[in-house]
Amino acid sequence: MNWSYWEIKSWLSQVDYCVVGSGIVGLSCAFQLKAQHPKANILILEKGVLPQGASTKNAGFACFGSLSEILDDLETHTEDEVYQLITKRINGLKLLRTTLGDKAIGYQQLGGYELFLNQDKALFDACISKKEDINKWLKPIFKDYVFSIKDNIFNFKKIKNNYIFNQFEGQIDTGKMMEALLEKVYSKGIKILNNTNVEYFSEGNSAVKIKTNLFEFSVSKLLITTNGFASQLISQEVKPARAQVLITKPIKDLKIKGTFHLDKGYYYFRNIDNRILFGGGRNLDFKGEETTAFNTTKNIQNKLESILQTTILPDTPFEIDHRWTGIMGIGEQKKPLVKQLSNNVFCGVRLGGMGIAIGSLVGKELAELVT
C-alpha cells in the first residue's frame, strides 16, 4: 500500500509511545502515559476491528477470587503472594470504577455465589472449614468478613443446599466499560489504528523499528499489552487460555441475580438483560484450550448446555442465542508480568483471567515503569 505524506506525518512519525493491544491494559496504559506526558505522541495498534483477546469478550465479573479459588491458590503460592494478588485485584477494581464511573460501566454490587455440585463434598467441606480463617485473614483489606453461608434461594439442582456468598463481588457491562475506556482515550488525543497486526520488531540504540501487516515505522518506546497473544511477540512465560461462552435468548421472569461460580471457578454464570451468560469448561481440555484460535468446541459447548439444563435452569425452557470465545493470558504464577524487556521495550501481560480486576492497575504500573 502507498501511504500519503499526510498519513505518514500525522500517524506514523515521531511516535513517542506505541502500545500494542487496545484492551483494558493497553488503553489504561495509554491514558496514564498521556496524563504523565500531555505532549507525548501516543499510538495504539490493534489487530482486530474491536479489541481482540478477552477485554470485549469476558463475562463482566468484577471479582477477586471465590473461596475455593483462594484456597487453591494457597496450594501453589505463599500466603503473602495470594494476599498481594487479592489486594492488587481490589485496588484495580477501585481504579477502574474511579476512572470511568460506576454508571458508565454498569457496575452493580449484587454479590457473588459459589455453588458446589453434590459430588464435590470434599471441596465443599474444605471451604466451610477454612471460611472463618480466610475471613479473618482478609478482614484488613475489606474491613469486614467477606464470605458467609446462604441457602439455595435460586433453586439450582444437583448442588449442595448451601452457597458460599461473597458480599463484595460485583458485575459490570463489559461493552459499556470498553466504550467508556475508548472514549476516554480518544478524548486525550491518543490515536488508535485497528486491523493492524504487529509481525515483529527490532531495537536500535534509540528507537524500535516495527513491522506490521500494513506498514513499517519507528517509535521511541514500545509497550506490549497483548496478554494471551504475548508469546507471538515476546519470549516470556505467558500461555494463551481460551474461554468459551454462550448466552441464552431472553427468559421471562428470570429471578437469578448476582454472579455465580462453580467447580473452583472453572464455570461461571450471571443474569445479563434477562439472559443467562454462561462460560467455562477449560478444565475439560486444558491442553486443547491452550490456543489463540477463536472457534468453539463441541465437547465444552455441550457440557455448558448440559449444566444449564440440569443445574442452572432445570425447570425453565431456554434457547441458546449466541456463542463466542475469548483468549486469556496465564502462566505458572498468577502475578501479572509488568516488565522492562530491553532499553525501549516493555510489557504488561499475564492477567490470569482477572483482566477486569487488574487490567487498569497493570496499565498504570506499565506506564509508571516506562517513565
N, C-alpha and C positions, 0 to 999 in steps of 0.2 A: 504494500500500500504506500502511495506517495502522500507524505504529510506536508501541509502548507506551512509557510513561515509563521502564520498566526497560531496554528495548533502547537507547533514546537515551542514558540515563545511563551504562550500562555499556560500550557500544561506540562511541558517536558523539559523546561530549562530552569536552572538554579533552584532545584528542589532540595530543601534543607533536610526534610524527613520524609521518607517513603515508607508507608505502613502497608504490609501485605496482609489482606484479610479485612473485611468490613463487618465482622461480627462484633459481639459485645466488647471483647478485649481491644480490637483494632480501633473501633470508634471511640471508646473511652480513652485509649491512649492518645489518639489524635486530639481529642478535646482537651485533655490535660496538657499536652505539649503546647497547644495554642494559648492556653491560659498562662503558661510559663514564658512563652516566647510569642507575643502577639504579632510580631512582624515576620515570623517564620513562614516559609512556603511549604505547606504540608500536602502531600498527595497520597491518597489511599488507592490501592489496586485490588480489585475484587474479581475473581474469575467467573462468578455467576451473575445472572441478571439481578438476583437478590443475594444477600449473604448466604454462602454455602455452609456446610458443616452442620452446626446444631443451633445457632443463635435464633433462627426463624423457624426451627423445626421441633423445639423441645415442648414439654408438656406444661410449662408455665408454673412449676413448683418453686416457690420461694422458701426453700428448705435448707437445713444444715445437717441432716442425718437422723434417721429413725433410731430407736433404741437398739435394735438388733444390728444395724449398720455400725453404730458406735462401738458396740461390744466386739463386732467382727474386726473393726479397725484396731482395737486394742490388742488383738491377737498378733498383728503384724507391725504395729508401730508402738513407740513408747507412749506413756501417758502424756508426757509433755508435748509430743508431736501431735497427738489427737486433740489435745486441749487447744493448741495453737491453730490447728486446722478449723475447729469449730469457731474459735474467736475470729479467724480470718473470714469465714463464711458470714458470720453475723455482721461484721464490720463492712463487708462487701455489699450485703443487702441494704444496710443503712445508707451507704454511699449511693447505691442505685436509686433508692427512694428519695434521697435528698437532692440528687442531681436532676431527676426527671419529675418528681412529684407523684404521689400515690394515684391521683386521678388520671394522670397521663398514661400510667402503666396498668390501670385497672387493678390496683393492689387491694386484696381483701385478706384479713387475718381470721379465717374460719377454723383454723386448727388442722392438725394432721392426725390421721388414724393409722396405726399399724395393725394389720389383720394377720392371723395365724391359722393356717389350714389345720384341720383336725389331726392329720398325721404328723404335724410339727410340734408335738407335745414337748419334746426335749428343748427345742428352741424357745417355745413359749415359757416354760418353767425357768429357763436360764434368764430370760428377760425380766420376769417377775421377781426373781431372787436378787437381781442386780439393780432393780429400778431405784430403790431408795439411795443406794450408794452413788449411782450416777447423778441422781437429783442433787445430792449434797455436793458432789464434785463440780457440777455445772452452776450451782447457785451464785457464785461470784460473778459469772457472766450475765445471768438473766435476772438476778435479784429475786428469784422465786423458783419454786420447783417446776421443772419442765414437764415431766411425764406423770400421768395418772391413769387410772383404770376406768373404762366406760363399758356399759353393756352394749350388746349388738342392736343398737337402736335403728339401724338401717335394714335389718332383717336379711343380711347376707347369709348364704347357705354354705355348708361344709367347712365352717370355720369354728374356732373356739368362741365360746359365748361372750368373751370379753375382748375389747380392743385395748391397746395402749395408746392413749391420747397425748398429743403434743400441743399444748396451748399456744405456742409461739410460732407455729408454722403458718405460712401464708400462701397466696397464689396470685398470679398476675395474668394479664392478657399479653401473650408473647408478641403478637402482631403490633399492638399498641405501643409496647415497650420499644420495639425496634424502629417504628415510625418516629417516636419521640426522640430517640437517640440520633437517628439520621437527621431530623430537623435541627437538633442542637448543633450537630457538626456542620451542617450546611450554613447555619446562621453565623458561624465563625469564619466563613470564607475558606473552609477546607474543601479540597476538590476530591471527588471520587470518580474513578474510571472503572466501569463494570465490563464484564466479558473480557477481562484482561488477565491472562494466566502467566505468572512468572515461571519461566522454564529453567533458568539458572542465573547465578550472579557470580561476579568475580571482584575481588577487592584490590585496589591500588593503594598508594600511600595516603591519599587524602579523599578518596571517593570510592563509591561502589558502582560498578557497571552492571546494569540489569538488562537481561534479555527476556522479553515477553513474546507471546504468540503474535503480537501486532507491531512491536517496535523495540528499539534499544535506546537506552539513555543512561545518564549517570546521576547519582544523588550523593549527598554528603553522609547521610546516615540511613541505614536500612533496618526496619523493625519487622520481624516476622511474627504474626499472630494467628497463624492458620490452624493451630490446635491439632485436630485429628489428621490433618494433611501435612503436618510439620515435617514428617520423615521424607517427604518428596523434595525438601529443600535443605534440611539440616540433618546431621547425623546424631541427634540427641535421642535420649530414651523416651520416645513418645510413640505409642502404638494407636492405630485407629480402632474404634469400637463402635460398631453400628447399632443404633437403637431403632427398633421397628414400632410403629404406632398405627392405631386405627381410631376412627371416630364414628359413632352411630349417627343416624338421622335423628332429628328432634324427637324426644319422648315426652308424651303428655304427663303432667303431674309428677315429674321426676323429683323425688324428695331428697336425693343424695346431695349432701353439701360438705365441702372440705376437700382435703387431699388425702389419698389413701395409698398405703404401701403394703406389699405382700411379698413374702419369701425374701427377706433381707434386702428389700428394696429393688429386687430384680424385676418386679412387676409394680406398676403404679397407675392410678386412675383418678379421674375427677369429673365433676359436672362442669361443662362449659356450654353456655347457651342452651341448656336443657338437653344436652347430648352427653354421652359418656365418652370421654377421651381415655384410651387405654393403651399403654405401651409396655415394652419389656420383652423378656424371654431370651435375652442374650446368653443366659446361663444354660440354655438348651444346646448351644453350639458355640462355645467361646472362640474356638479357632476359626470357624466359618464366619463369625461376626467380626473378626479382626480384619476388616476390609473398608475401603473407601468407595465401594460400589453402592449406589443408592437404591437398588432393587429390593423388594421384599422377598421373603421365602415362605413356602407353603407350611413347613413344619412349625415355624414360630407364629405365623398368622392363624393357623388352625388352633394352636394352643391358646392364643389370645381369645379367639371366638369361643372356645370351649369353656374357659374360665368365666367369660361374660355370661354364657348361657347357664352354667351350673352354679356359679357362686355370686356374681355381682347382680345379674338381672334374671334370677331363676323363674320368676313369675311374671315377667314383663316381655312382651314381644318387642323385638328390635330389628333394625336393618343397618348394615354397615354402609356408611356413606362415602368414606374416603380412607385411603391408607397411604402412609409415607414413611420415610426413614430419615434419620439424622446421624451425622458422624461425630462422635466424641473423641477426645484425646486422653489416653490413660497411660500409666506406667507402673513400675514396681512400687513407687512411692506415690502417695496421694498429694503431696505438697506440689503446688504449681511450679513450673520451671520458668523463672524470670532471670535471665542470664545474659551477660555480655559474651558473645561468641568470638569476637575479634575486635580490632580497633573501631570499626564503624558498623558492625553488625550485631544486632541484639534480638532476643526472642522472649515472648511471653506466651507459653503454651502449657499443655498437660493439665487441663482443668478437671479431669476425673469425673465428668458428668455433673459438675456443680457450677456450670457457666453462669447461671442467673445469680447464684450466691456470690461467686468470687470474680466474675468477669470484669466488673467495674474496678475492683480493687487491683486486680492483676494489671489492667491497663494503666492505672495510676502509678503503680510500682514500676512498670516498664518505662513510663515517661520520666519518672524521677531517676531511674538508673541511667538513662541516656544523657540526662542533663546534669 
